[in-house]
Amino acid sequence: MNPVRALEAIGAGVRRTLADLGYGLRLFLRLCALLPAALRRWRLVVQQVYFLGNDSLLIIAVSGLFVGFVLGLQGYYTLSRYGASSSLGLVVALSLVRELGPVVTALLFAGRAGTSLTAEIGLMKAGEQLSAMEMMAVDPLARVLAPRMAAGIIAMPLLAAVFSAVGVFGGYVVGVLLIGVDPGSFWSQMQSGVDVFSDVGNGVIKSLVFGVAVTFVALYQGWRAQATPEGVSRATTRTVVVASLAVLGLDFMLTALMFST
């Protein structure tokens, strides 16, 4: 291959990447500025919270239950080696509220609600509905994207809380009802070892950050999708990939910042 052509291709790729990053940053700042106005249109926000949250509730609850089952089973087998099976409730609760609850919920949210947002915005673009709004002097960012951004930020922590609560119940079912761990020890260890601010609060912060990231990625991909069926399908696929990688990367950075001391 010609070295000059190779350099041209690399330069064009870098330029496109920087242009996409710059456009994404400007779009994010614009949506952040529109959020207060979007919250005043509370009916639109409530409608989108129902669409994103209620329709995702079943998969979140079922996944949380089975994750709690696995944590209870694996936690008991590990702790029983050291004679600490009474700490099973603490291990299950910390694993869920600190890490698994926000992360797994965000990944499921990206696969269920994120793809729906991308497909919806992409189809509106393909059907020229967004262009029609602009022709009627209606800002599609304020009317379409901002309420969905606010709804995603609201729905994500609620879903993470449901996931963690159902997961704790699943750990109780396996550890106490099936295996026979003392229920008093299960709940007392959990209550004494889980701190509201450093554990539950940090989990809530994680879920908020993940909600912002996943929702923005979904809206950005739909907004930038090509107005064709193939373009919408590719944008939907990119939403799952980019949002999942963003969640995992942010999880590492947030964990390093929150629990390093």
C-alpha positions as CSV (number, residue, x, y, z in Angstrom):
1,M,0.0,0.0,0.0
2,N,1.2,3.5,-0.8
3,P,2.5,5.2,2.4
4,V,1.0,8.5,1.4
5,R,-2.4,6.9,0.9
6,A,-2.0,5.2,4.3
7,L,-1.2,8.5,6.0
8,E,-4.2,10.1,4.3
9,A,-6.5,7.4,5.5
10,I,-5.2,7.7,9.1
11,G,-5.5,11.4,9.0
12,A,-9.1,11.2,7.6
13,G,-10.0,8.8,10.3
14,V,-8.6,10.9,13.1
15,R,-10.3,14.0,11.7
16,R,-13.7,12.2,11.6
17,T,-13.2,11.0,15.1
18,L,-12.4,14.4,16.4
19,A,-15.3,15.9,14.5
20,D,-17.7,13.3,16.0
21,L,-16.3,14.0,19.5
22,G,-16.7,17.7,19.1
23,Y,-20.3,17.4,17.8
24,G,-21.1,15.0,20.6
25,L,-19.8,17.4,23.2
26,R,-21.8,20.3,21.8
27,L,-24.9,18.2,21.6
28,F,-24.4,17.0,25.3
29,L,-24.0,20.6,26.5
30,R,-27.0,21.7,24.5
31,L,-29.1,18.9,26.1
32,C,-27.9,19.7,29.6
33,A,-28.9,23.4,29.0
34,L,-32.4,22.2,27.9
35,L,-33.0,19.8,30.8
36,P,-34.6,22.5,33.2
37,A,-37.1,23.4,30.4
38,A,-37.7,19.7,29.7
39,L,-38.6,19.0,33.3
40,R,-41.2,21.7,33.2
41,R,-42.9,19.6,30.5
42,W,-43.5,17.0,33.1
43,R,-46.2,15.1,31.1
44,L,-43.6,14.4,28.4
45,V,-41.0,13.3,31.0
46,V,-43.5,11.1,32.9
47,Q,-44.6,9.5,29.6
48,Q,-40.9,8.7,28.7
49,V,-40.2,7.5,32.2
50,Y,-43.0,5.0,31.9
51,F,-41.8,4.0,28.4
52,L,-38.2,3.5,29.5
53,G,-38.7,2.3,33.1
54,N,-41.9,0.3,33.2
55,D,-41.2,-1.6,30.0
56,S,-37.7,-2.5,31.3
57,L,-39.0,-3.5,34.8
58,L,-39.6,-7.1,34.1
59,I,-36.2,-7.9,32.7
60,I,-34.5,-5.9,35.5
61,A,-36.5,-7.7,38.3
62,V,-36.0,-11.2,36.8
63,S,-32.3,-10.6,36.2
64,G,-31.9,-9.2,39.7
65,L,-33.6,-12.2,41.2
66,F,-31.3,-14.7,39.5
67,V,-28.2,-12.6,40.2
68,G,-29.2,-12.7,43.9
69,F,-29.7,-16.5,43.7
70,V,-26.1,-16.9,42.3
71,L,-24.6,-14.5,44.8
72,G,-26.3,-16.3,47.7
73,L,-25.1,-19.7,46.4
74,Q,-21.5,-18.7,45.5
75,G,-21.2,-16.5,48.6
76,Y,-22.2,-19.3,50.9
77,Y,-19.8,-21.8,49.4
78,T,-16.9,-19.3,49.7
79,L,-17.7,-18.0,53.2
80,S,-18.4,-21.5,54.6
81,R,-14.7,-22.4,53.9
82,Y,-13.7,-19.8,56.5
83,G,-16.6,-20.3,58.9
84,A,-18.1,-16.9,58.0
85,S,-21.4,-18.0,56.5
86,S,-23.2,-15.6,58.8
87,S,-21.8,-12.7,56.8
88,L,-23.7,-13.9,53.7
89,G,-26.2,-11.0,53.9
90,L,-23.4,-8.5,54.0
91,V,-21.6,-9.9,51.0
92,V,-24.8,-10.1,48.9
93,A,-25.9,-6.5,49.8
94,L,-22.4,-4.9,49.2
95,S,-22.0,-6.7,45.9
96,L,-25.3,-5.5,44.7
97,V,-25.5,-1.9,46.0
98,R,-21.9,-1.1,45.2
99,E,-21.3,-2.9,41.9
100,L,-23.6,-5.3,40.3
101,G,-26.8,-3.4,40.8
102,P,-25.8,-0.2,38.9
103,V,-23.6,-2.0,36.3
104,V,-25.8,-4.9,35.3
105,T,-28.9,-2.6,35.3
106,A,-27.1,-0.1,33.0
107,L,-26.1,-2.9,30.6
108,L,-29.7,-4.2,30.5
109,F,-31.0,-0.6,30.2
110,A,-28.7,-0.1,27.2
111,G,-29.9,-3.3,25.5
112,R,-33.6,-2.7,26.2
113,A,-34.3,1.1,26.5
114,G,-31.2,2.4,24.7
115,T,-31.9,0.6,21.5
116,S,-35.6,1.6,21.6
117,L,-34.5,5.3,21.9
118,T,-32.1,5.0,19.1
119,A,-34.6,3.3,16.8
120,E,-37.3,5.8,17.7
121,I,-35.2,8.8,17.0
122,G,-33.7,7.2,13.8
123,L,-37.1,6.4,12.4
124,M,-38.3,9.9,13.2
125,K,-35.3,11.2,11.2
126,A,-35.9,8.8,8.4
127,G,-39.6,9.8,8.2
128,E,-38.5,13.5,8.2
129,Q,-40.5,14.2,11.3
130,L,-37.6,16.0,12.8
131,S,-37.2,18.1,9.7
132,A,-41.0,18.9,9.8
133,M,-40.6,20.1,13.4
134,E,-37.8,22.5,12.3
135,M,-40.0,23.8,9.5
136,M,-42.7,24.6,12.1
137,A,-40.1,26.4,14.2
138,V,-40.1,23.7,16.8
139,D,-36.7,22.7,18.2
140,P,-36.5,18.9,18.0
141,L,-33.8,18.9,20.6
142,A,-36.1,20.6,23.2
143,R,-39.3,18.7,22.1
144,V,-37.9,15.2,21.5
145,L,-34.4,14.6,22.8
146,A,-34.4,16.6,26.1
147,P,-37.5,15.0,27.7
148,R,-36.1,11.5,26.8
149,M,-32.7,12.5,28.3
150,A,-34.4,13.6,31.6
151,A,-36.5,10.4,31.7
152,G,-33.4,8.2,31.2
153,I,-31.6,10.0,34.1
154,I,-34.7,9.5,36.3
155,A,-35.5,5.9,35.4
156,M,-32.0,4.5,35.7
157,P,-31.5,4.9,39.5
158,L,-35.0,3.6,40.1
159,L,-34.3,0.5,38.1
160,A,-31.0,0.0,39.8
161,A,-32.7,0.2,43.2
162,V,-35.3,-2.4,42.1
163,F,-32.5,-4.7,40.9
164,S,-30.6,-4.4,44.2
165,A,-33.7,-5.0,46.3
166,V,-34.8,-8.0,44.3
167,G,-31.2,-9.3,44.3
168,V,-31.1,-9.1,48.1
169,F,-34.4,-11.0,48.3
170,G,-32.9,-13.7,46.0
171,G,-29.9,-14.0,48.2
172,Y,-32.2,-14.4,51.2
173,V,-34.2,-17.1,49.5
174,V,-31.1,-19.2,48.6
175,G,-29.1,-18.5,51.8
176,V,-31.8,-18.6,54.4
177,L,-34.7,-20.6,53.0
178,L,-32.8,-23.2,51.0
179,I,-29.4,-23.5,52.6
180,G,-30.4,-22.7,56.2
181,V,-28.3,-19.6,57.2
182,D,-29.6,-18.0,60.3
183,P,-32.0,-15.2,59.2
184,G,-31.1,-13.0,62.2
185,S,-27.4,-13.1,61.2
186,F,-28.2,-12.6,57.6
187,W,-30.1,-9.3,58.2
188,S,-28.1,-8.0,61.2
189,Q,-24.7,-8.4,59.4
190,M,-26.2,-6.6,56.4
191,Q,-27.6,-3.7,58.5
192,S,-24.4,-3.2,60.5
193,G,-22.1,-3.5,57.5
194,V,-23.8,-1.5,54.8
195,D,-23.3,2.2,55.1
196,V,-26.1,4.4,53.7
197,F,-23.7,7.2,52.4
198,S,-20.5,5.4,51.4
199,D,-22.2,2.2,50.0
200,V,-25.8,3.0,48.9
201,G,-25.0,6.6,48.1
202,N,-22.1,5.7,45.9
203,G,-24.2,3.1,44.1
204,V,-26.9,5.8,43.4
205,I,-24.2,8.1,42.1
206,K,-23.0,5.4,39.8
207,S,-26.5,4.7,38.5
208,L,-27.0,8.4,37.8
209,V,-23.8,8.6,35.8
210,F,-24.6,5.5,33.9
211,G,-28.1,6.8,33.2
212,V,-26.6,10.0,31.7
213,A,-24.1,8.0,29.6
214,V,-26.4,5.3,28.3
215,T,-29.3,7.7,27.5
216,F,-27.0,10.3,25.8
217,V,-25.3,7.6,23.7
218,A,-28.7,6.2,22.6
219,L,-30.0,9.7,21.6
220,Y,-26.7,10.7,19.9
221,Q,-26.7,7.5,17.8
222,G,-30.3,8.1,16.8
223,W,-29.7,11.7,16.0
224,R,-26.7,11.0,13.9
225,A,-28.1,7.9,12.2
226,Q,-28.4,7.8,8.4
227,A,-32.0,8.2,7.3
228,T,-32.2,4.7,5.9
229,P,-33.3,1.3,7.4
230,E,-29.7,0.2,7.2
231,G,-28.5,3.4,8.9
232,V,-31.0,3.0,11.7
233,S,-30.0,-0.7,12.3
234,R,-26.3,0.2,12.4
235,A,-27.0,3.0,14.8
236,T,-28.9,0.7,17.1
237,T,-26.0,-1.8,17.1
238,R,-23.6,1.0,17.9
239,T,-25.7,2.1,20.8
240,V,-25.4,-1.3,22.6
241,V,-21.6,-1.5,21.9
242,V,-20.7,2.1,22.8
243,A,-23.0,2.3,25.8
244,S,-21.8,-1.0,27.2
245,L,-18.1,0.0,26.9
246,A,-18.9,3.5,28.4
247,V,-20.6,1.9,31.4
248,L,-17.7,-0.5,32.1
249,G,-15.1,2.3,31.6
250,L,-17.0,4.7,33.8
251,D,-17.5,2.0,36.4
252,F,-13.7,1.5,36.8
253,M,-13.1,5.2,37.1
254,L,-15.9,5.8,39.6
255,T,-14.9,2.8,41.7
256,A,-11.3,4.0,41.8
257,L,-12.4,7.4,43.0
258,M,-15.1,6.3,45.5
259,F,-13.4,3.4,47.2
260,S,-9.7,4.2,46.9
261,T,-9.5,5.6,50.5
